[in-house]
């Protein structure tokens, strides 16, 4: 009888251990996001993924900023028996990890961090919220893809005839003048516009937001305008019909205090001559 009781107690202990082990496993279907791996001794308690949603992040001054894109939520919980880090330690750990891959901390408090990184035409925003005394933390990650403008030669001609210029959003590599593949159709349509209207001469004018120095922005905008001109010349447009100008941050069309405003200011204008 005593042996039977011992075996029963042992079976209960094994069952409890197995149950705890199962509870400490990642929730089925959940995994770490590629941009930010988990801290040691944490497992995924729950997660949610949406193809498109909006989430409020914080800008550099702590003001709310709506960002839209693919949405991921992950809740991490500390494994039983492991020592909990402080909430600040969790925030700092995630911040350091993002900085190592070229990202930055936008805004930070004791228990929350708003981070951002850019790669391959995608801006990724991360909100880290530590809670429960460091025994859990949540991640909200929104991947905002670069704006891809759809515009035709006819659209451009109408704008030129109406207002004398058209603002185009041509995506370039970060801090470079290399035109990204997704913006090639826009350049192709500029070429169509000029081929269909042989008497039309234009000035290609680059503009930036106010990130960085005014001197660098002036140079960068000139290089980007020239890059578009070079692409048009390669498409068969006579160079005598083209002129490249870089204005840098001198002529904003929106408020540089917001991310949306900055995005509008990063543009290339085709100006009728």
Steps between C-alpha positions, in 0.01 A plus 500: 500500500785737592667428170176579318470837681859591413439414137184713497680799651781456249249484217336824619840674518588384150159614375540842659850536357380399155205739524729787601736415216211509255386836636850642449496410131423753230135533412436289187538701182705773669863584432746784546487786253808506272590856600524433876562170681387430856693547822638185672260295716183637342240310300216624278175498694288633213525676166291663229576589140305718254580577139406864555417709804572834665683549830596810700873529561684798652721749318821649641299734723267230628204612290277233351572402141270275297685243290329262258631174360532130578440452873653251745433466873706268722471454877804351673481348849789398726549128557427388855805498723700741281618830645299795369691790346389851587249666270763758406743220417248350256454835325873564482570148371254543211630849426860377479398212273330739256796737501734214412314446173505869412174606661434760766305572818239765422361545851555318829364491855575270793269226379432584135708546189413615149755382246540527124713344230510532120608232257419409142238770456312398815483708817437283805361653819524311830324572829641313800296505823646330806265416788428265791825594672708382206330161478335587168528737209302571184619584151292676237674513163364680196680475167431806289604450139632790298231692316464387141337767288292405198503778245471509120648728237150638450470586869832683488407696188171611656683623814765679295237677292299597808766602750832483318645218710426152629628351829620140472599262777797310364660265753879501532739296709548657844735800483581411138389596149434146377142469372323201655347241263143571617533859373624411152142510357475868602822585316375302200183712496705822508682370193166424330381852585805658338493273194130573442560875538823579310464873558495460879815586698514438875701565809538195729514639855588301812368577850567345842361520853705667775669185631877549503689817411377758252825470307475123462131521405582754228765270355281190529204665328723613213642148462152348497371748243803424284438127542149545354642711215758229426225236489300713256803553278557124502137463385575713194404851616725778367704647785432852366138458611598420858643687795578372852456717810538415868311708756568284805273596790447859382148457355289271724143440391394355838592522870830324575386447860307187400606184317219550251623853430856382452384234255323765291809720499722221365401548138615568146315768308476518121477871416392630162753739341 
